[in-house]
Amino acid sequence: MRPNGTRFLALTAAASAAAMILVACSSGGSSSSSAAKSPTLIGTSLSLTGDFSVDGQAFERGYNLWVKEINKSGGLLGHKVTLKIVNDNSDPGTVTTNYTQLISADHAAFVFGPFSTLLTAPAAQVAARYHYAFIEGAGGGPLVFGLKLPNLFAVSPVVADQLIPFANWVASLPPSQRPKTAAYPMVDDPFAVPMVQNAQAILQKAGVKTVYSKVFPAENPAYKAGADQVAHKKPDMVVIGSPDVPGVQSVMQAFMQQHFSPKILAASAGPDQGAAFLSAVGGSKNATGTMVPNGWYAGFQNPLSQAFVKDYIAAYGGQPADINADAAEAYSVGETLAAAVNATKSLSNAKVISYLHSGVTIQTVQGPAKFNAIGENVVAAHFIFQWQTGAKFVQVLPTTATGSVAIVNPKPAWGKG
């Protein structure tokens, strides 16, 4: 992932590791010259099993790729990085235990965030108690920012706002093309619900009648039953609130069984996960027309991103469209830490926190990152993507953004894309 700006970032990160191992892995991260050339440990907890396992495994690839690339250029401040990943099984209680262990027992110099808002909230609080910087790529929901933690930095777009470009596009359609009815099946998840409900509010004000809006319990989400109810009402548009592929898969498969195909279909997450999504829904002909928000895709015209795609394929194989956006989110976490360590010439958690709160803008594979007092990325771009004919995953909104292409509207019937 390294043309121009990326090479610079890699060198920055390389410059960053020498100090990182000097860090006294306790709360303030003070340095110790006695360990000048030893490796430096970064810890993270990921959902390698459980509900978020597809995303957790994509994060694992993104983190490991960053470690590989940063170590090629000498590590952080000259110290090679060692990454320790522990499995949280998608469980909030386990994630709390994991980060406590990583910091207090394993003495990691830094910790990276887990996957999901649900797990980031308790994990970030553990890091805050130990005064550790907590850079994360997949915890952008109100549950996290409502904690108002001084150590948290979310490199990806704020979750609650991510469907706004989609909702505004629908609202702007001529009355003859604008959907008249909509359904909003959601799972009780702090990532999915705020995003969908914000979009729903915009669309209701635009005159789109809500015929179904229900939040399913997270423990045993009633996707099938809810999807069958939606199919019976035959709304023009459906917006699925789900944090992962399985939820979207369940709803779409139920629609197919009921021979119901909405004219407009969007989801909070799932369609952004490349080959995993295509496989789950029966291929590109069923995926065509489906829309999803995200801050990154493989065709993003960003030199850092283009190099990341090249490095990812070299490491893991496949095609650009196969790359799960979660991997880019994870990689951005490493880039942000490397930039802060290099700028401060220190492995101090306190200095990293101070630097990232200084108003500086960091360049990542997802674009720029600049943080406010509660860790929101206030310069993140909000894009909407769509699967189109031929398994093409393309940027479609905002229509004025560089790289956006025409939206497929209405969505083709199942198997016709």
VOGU-3710 file (C-alpha; in Angstrom, 3 decimals, decimal comma):
1> mrpngtrfla> 0,000/0,000/0,000  2,796/2,362/-0,473  3,061/4,986/-3,185  4,045/8,524/-2,286  2,074/9,410/0,844  1,930/5,782/1,929  5,650/5,355/1,808  5,921/8,448/3,951  3,436/6,974/6,396  5,289/3,711/6,518
11> ltaaasaaam> 8,507/5,529/7,286  6,729/7,506/9,936  5,469/4,348/11,419  8,877/2,816/11,143  10,220/5,735/12,988  7,544/5,054/15,531  8,363/1,653/16,807  11,731/2,201/18,375  10,062/4,194/21,016  7,123/1,988/21,355
21> ilvacssggs> 9,018/-0,779/23,062  10,548/1,809/25,310  7,075/2,335/26,608  6,424/1,293/30,175  3,209/-0,454/29,338  1,386/1,007/32,285  -1,062/3,850/32,215  1,095/6,708/31,014  3,328/4,759/28,668  6,659/6,222/29,834
31> ssssaakspt> 9,798/5,068/28,036  12,785/3,082/29,188  16,042/3,120/27,263  17,081/-0,283/28,581  14,870/-2,068/26,041  16,182/-0,110/23,064  15,961/-2,806/20,391  13,417/-5,278/21,699  10,095/-5,824/19,880  7,104/-3,804/20,948
41> ligtslsltg> 3,792/-5,461/21,700  0,402/-4,235/20,495  -2,678/-6,055/21,749  -6,213/-6,345/20,455  -9,338/-8,416/21,020  -11,231/-9,581/17,929  -14,364/-11,591/17,206  -12,757/-14,595/15,556  -15,851/-16,630/16,440  -19,446/-15,716/17,247
51> dfsvdgqafe> -21,853/-13,301/15,583  -19,186/-10,881/14,356  -16,696/-13,481/13,168  -16,744/-12,435/9,484  -15,884/-8,892/10,490  -13,446/-9,942/13,188  -11,506/-12,089/10,765  -11,400/-9,222/8,258  -10,025/-6,965/11,001  -7,445/-9,620/11,773
61> rgynlwvkei> -6,246/-9,498/8,164  -6,132/-5,702/8,194  -4,167/-5,512/11,442  -1,752/-8,235/10,365  -1,163/-6,559/7,017  -0,332/-3,275/8,749  2,116/-5,058/11,053  3,749/-6,735/8,061  4,128/-3,450/6,175  5,314/-1,414/9,162
71> nksggllghk> 7,920/-4,041/10,017  9,189/-3,997/6,422  10,159/-0,402/6,995  11,779/-1,009/10,361  8,858/-1,034/12,767  7,791/1,780/15,071  10,709/4,072/15,838  13,016/1,234/14,834  11,365/-1,476/16,913  9,617/-4,362/15,213
81> vtlkivndns> 5,943/-4,708/16,120  4,511/-7,892/17,594  0,722/-8,161/17,498  -1,199/-10,253/20,029  -4,798/-11,038/19,065  -7,161/-12,692/21,538  -10,627/-13,972/20,668  -13,635/-12,380/22,380  -16,247/-14,635/20,715  -18,297/-11,470/19,981
91> dpgtvttnyt> -19,065/-11,142/23,695  -18,898/-7,816/25,647  -17,934/-9,518/28,906  -15,072/-11,377/27,295  -13,804/-8,251/25,550  -13,514/-6,491/28,920  -11,490/-9,375/30,333  -9,290/-9,492/27,245  -8,254/-5,838/27,351  -7,628/-5,973/31,084
101> qlisadhaaf> -5,328/-8,944/30,456  -3,555/-7,320/27,506  -2,753/-4,192/29,485  -2,227/-5,330/33,064  -0,741/-8,810/32,517  0,737/-8,811/29,007  1,950/-5,215/29,307  1,146/-4,320/25,700  2,617/-0,973/24,720  -0,588/-0,023/22,899
111> vfgpfstllt> -3,977/-1,595/22,226  -6,141/-1,439/19,103  -9,931/-1,528/19,089  -12,178/-4,585/18,497  -14,993/-4,890/15,960  -18,414/-3,289/16,568  -19,826/-0,495/18,677  -21,174/-3,114/21,091  -17,673/-4,349/21,974  -15,830/-1,044/21,578
121> apaaqvaary> -17,779/0,671/24,368  -16,634/-1,648/27,204  -13,164/-2,098/25,691  -12,534/1,644/25,481  -13,513/2,064/29,122  -10,894/-0,481/30,169  -8,255/1,377/28,160  -9,349/4,675/29,719  -8,867/3,302/33,229  -5,249/2,534/32,344
131> hyafiegagg> -4,806/5,840/30,463  -4,132/4,062/27,183  -4,806/5,609/23,803  -7,653/3,705/22,173  -7,628/4,010/18,390  -10,426/2,011/16,777  -12,033/1,531/13,386  -15,431/-0,062/13,971  -16,991/1,537/17,041  -18,654/4,635/15,661
141> gplvfglklp> -22,076/4,442/17,288  -23,634/6,843/19,824  -23,092/4,276/22,584  -19,343/4,813/22,233  -19,268/8,590/21,800  -21,782/9,053/24,590  -19,100/7,855/27,010  -17,096/11,031/26,219  -13,787/9,294/26,797  -10,643/11,413/26,386
151> nlfavspvva> -8,564/8,498/25,072  -10,812/7,306/22,231  -10,201/7,977/18,522  -12,558/6,499/15,898  -10,898/6,670/12,481  -14,014/5,659/10,509  -17,121/7,787/9,784  -19,608/8,416/12,585  -22,170/5,616/12,393  -25,380/7,556/13,011
161> dqlipfanwv> -24,762/9,774/9,971  -23,782/7,116/7,462  -27,173/6,591/5,790  -27,933/10,310/5,513  -26,645/10,607/1,903  -28,923/7,698/0,969  -31,951/9,203/2,721  -31,322/12,610/1,146  -31,075/11,017/-2,308  -34,388/9,204/-1,880
171> aslppsqrpk> -36,030/12,379/-0,571  -34,753/14,320/-3,595  -36,259/11,961/-6,181  -39,139/13,304/-8,291  -42,512/12,295/-6,832  -43,048/9,816/-9,665  -39,833/7,971/-8,724  -39,843/8,454/-4,961  -40,959/5,407/-2,968  -44,302/5,902/-1,299
181> taaypmvddp> -43,876/3,258/1,396  -40,916/1,897/3,353  -40,067/-0,791/5,898  -37,281/-0,755/8,493  -36,513/-4,167/10,052  -33,665/-3,750/12,575  -31,737/-5,817/15,081  -31,149/-4,265/18,496  -27,566/-3,199/17,889  -25,917/0,153/18,731
191> favpmvqnaq> -24,401/0,270/15,238  -27,474/-0,536/13,183  -30,392/1,153/14,921  -29,210/4,812/15,141  -28,188/4,812/11,485  -31,484/3,416/10,211  -33,646/5,527/12,493  -31,908/8,729/11,356  -32,611/7,770/7,751  -36,199/6,875/8,622
201> ailqkagvkt> -36,784/10,323/10,156  -35,534/12,075/7,001  -37,650/9,873/4,736  -40,814/10,303/6,781  -40,420/14,080/6,559  -40,122/13,655/2,786  -43,499/11,935/2,730  -42,381/8,297/2,566  -44,905/6,368/4,665  -43,522/3,878/7,173
211> vyskvfpaen> -45,474/0,613/6,948  -43,133/-1,420/9,159  -40,513/-0,435/11,745  -39,424/-2,947/14,345  -36,312/-3,634/16,402  -35,614/-7,343/16,987  -33,820/-8,580/20,114  -30,127/-9,126/19,514  -30,073/-12,453/21,352  -32,425/-14,167/18,897
221> paykagadqv> -33,304/-11,743/16,111  -36,590/-12,577/14,396  -35,300/-11,763/10,941  -37,298/-14,426/9,119  -40,618/-13,632/10,765  -40,063/-9,903/10,368  -39,032/-10,242/6,730  -42,144/-12,303/6,010  -44,285/-9,537/7,538  -42,507/-6,938/5,429
231> ahkkpdmvvi> -42,965/-9,000/2,284  -46,702/-9,216/2,994  -46,915/-5,396/3,102  -44,935/-5,037/-0,163  -43,283/-1,667/0,562  -41,506/0,155/-2,247  -38,328/0,430/-0,163  -36,672/-1,605/2,586  -33,783/-0,440/4,800  -32,297/-3,304/6,834
241> gspdvpgvqs> -30,669/-2,501/10,150  -28,054/-5,187/10,705  -24,403/-5,088/11,817  -23,319/-8,099/9,773  -23,796/-10,354/6,762  -26,008/-13,017/8,444  -28,742/-10,515/9,286  -28,976/-9,117/5,767  -28,758/-12,626/4,343  -31,719/-13,770/6,460
251> vmqafmqqhf> -33,920/-10,888/5,327  -32,996/-11,169/1,655  -33,497/-14,930/1,578  -36,909/-14,550/3,194  -37,845/-11,971/0,555  -36,760/-14,354/-2,200  -38,851/-17,147/-0,722  -41,851/-14,804/-0,635  -41,162/-13,621/-4,221  -40,972/-10,045/-2,977
261> spkilaasag> -38,375/-7,667/-4,408  -38,415/-4,041/-3,208  -37,666/-1,311/-5,722  -35,004/0,155/-3,406  -33,002/-1,948/-0,934  -30,350/-0,711/1,487  -28,681/-2,077/4,607  -26,627/-0,551/7,391  -23,900/-3,189/6,940  -23,316/-6,551/5,281
271> pdqgaaflsa> -23,282/-5,648/1,570  -19,956/-3,882/2,197  -18,238/-7,191/2,982  -17,234/-8,206/-0,519  -17,098/-11,898/-1,390  -18,591/-12,884/1,985  -21,794/-11,016/1,120  -21,990/-12,287/-2,455  -21,603/-15,865/-1,310  -24,230/-15,470/1,408
281> vggsknatgt> -26,957/-14,082/-0,876  -26,422/-16,399/-3,828  -24,162/-14,352/-6,061  -24,069/-11,032/-7,844  -27,465/-11,407/-9,545  -29,167/-11,259/-6,169  -26,837/-8,573/-4,845  -27,344/-6,148/-7,748  -29,078/-2,963/-6,687  -28,363/-3,373/-2,962
291> mvpngwyagf> -26,970/-0,227/-1,335  -24,844/0,243/1,784  -22,936/3,079/3,491  -19,205/2,911/4,038  -16,094/5,018/4,313  -14,017/2,844/1,977  -14,112/0,535/-1,037  -11,440/-1,041/-3,198  -11,851/1,472/-6,018  -11,340/4,486/-3,732
301> qnplsqafvk> -9,120/6,987/-5,580  -6,680/7,533/-2,750  -2,964/6,675/-3,220  -2,778/5,103/0,231  -5,846/3,020/-0,510  -4,615/1,923/-3,919  -1,376/0,692/-2,390  -3,292/-1,044/0,407  -5,347/-2,938/-2,185  -2,179/-4,044/-3,970
311> dyiaayggqp> -0,541/-5,194/-0,743  -3,718/-6,940/0,431  -4,043/-8,987/-2,762  -0,348/-9,853/-2,633  -0,799/-11,131/0,919  -4,205/-12,805/0,721  -5,045/-13,250/-2,973  -8,387/-12,610/-4,624  -9,710/-9,571/-6,464  -10,193/-5,970/-5,258
321> adinadaaea> -13,962/-6,460/-4,977  -13,341/-9,341/-2,545  -11,741/-7,081/0,066  -13,915/-6,544/3,120  -13,943/-2,850/4,074  -13,307/-3,897/7,682  -9,725/-4,723/6,692  -9,197/-1,128/5,553  -10,712/0,169/8,788  -8,266/-1,940/10,778
331> ysvgetlaaa> -5,317/-0,834/8,655  -6,308/2,802/9,251  -6,002/2,235/12,998  -2,368/1,232/12,578  -1,663/4,176/10,275  -3,084/6,590/12,828  -0,974/5,203/15,659  2,148/5,237/13,485  1,607/8,866/12,522  1,144/9,900/16,156
341> vnatkslsna> 4,159/7,970/17,418  6,347/9,354/14,672  5,178/12,934/15,235  5,774/12,780/18,980  8,981/10,695/18,645  7,631/8,788/21,596  5,821/5,621/22,618  3,992/7,419/25,389  0,259/6,798/25,404  -0,218/10,200/27,011
351> kvisylhsgv> 1,668/11,920/24,186  -0,242/10,010/21,517  -3,530/11,077/23,122  -2,421/14,696/23,330  -1,225/14,718/19,730  -4,422/13,245/18,320  -6,429/15,853/20,249  -4,299/18,702/18,861  -6,390/19,254/15,731  -3,967/17,454/13,437
361> tiqtvqgpak> -5,288/15,664/10,338  -4,003/12,130/9,714  -4,078/10,565/6,241  -5,270/6,953/6,073  -6,468/4,455/3,486  -10,001/5,681/4,274  -9,064/9,316/3,744  -8,443/12,023/6,337  -9,009/11,679/10,066  -9,297/14,586/12,491
371> fnaigenvva> -10,745/14,088/15,948  -12,973/16,171/18,190  -13,005/16,031/21,987  -15,003/12,774/22,136  -13,056/11,018/19,381  -15,339/11,449/16,372  -13,616/11,807/12,994  -15,031/15,174/11,946  -13,571/15,114/8,416  -14,538/11,560/7,433
381> ahfifqwqtg> -16,292/11,200/4,106  -19,733/9,559/4,003  -20,322/7,502/0,886  -23,030/5,145/-0,318  -22,086/2,128/-2,420  -24,111/-0,207/-4,583  -23,661/-3,656/-6,072  -24,196/-3,439/-9,812  -24,242/-5,894/-12,715  -21,166/-8,081/-12,997
391> akfvqvlptt> -20,342/-8,114/-9,283  -19,234/-4,487/-9,400  -19,238/-2,707/-6,050  -19,286/0,999/-6,889  -19,599/4,381/-5,234  -22,900/6,073/-6,088  -23,440/8,842/-3,513  -22,993/11,709/-3,054  -23,680/12,198/-6,764  -21,302/15,163/-6,760
401> atgsvaivnp> -18,391/13,195/-5,261  -15,468/12,220/-7,477  -15,848/8,604/-8,523  -19,630/8,322/-8,100  -21,501/6,513/-10,881  -25,181/6,363/-11,808  -27,437/4,485/-9,393  -29,266/1,367/-10,543  -32,878/2,305/-9,753  -35,146/0,430/-9,428
411> kpawgkg> -33,370/-2,633/-8,100  -33,684/-5,605/-10,490  -35,791/-8,574/-9,437  -33,909/-11,410/-7,728  -31,674/-13,270/-10,131  -32,060/-10,632/-12,849  -29,148/-8,309/-12,043
//
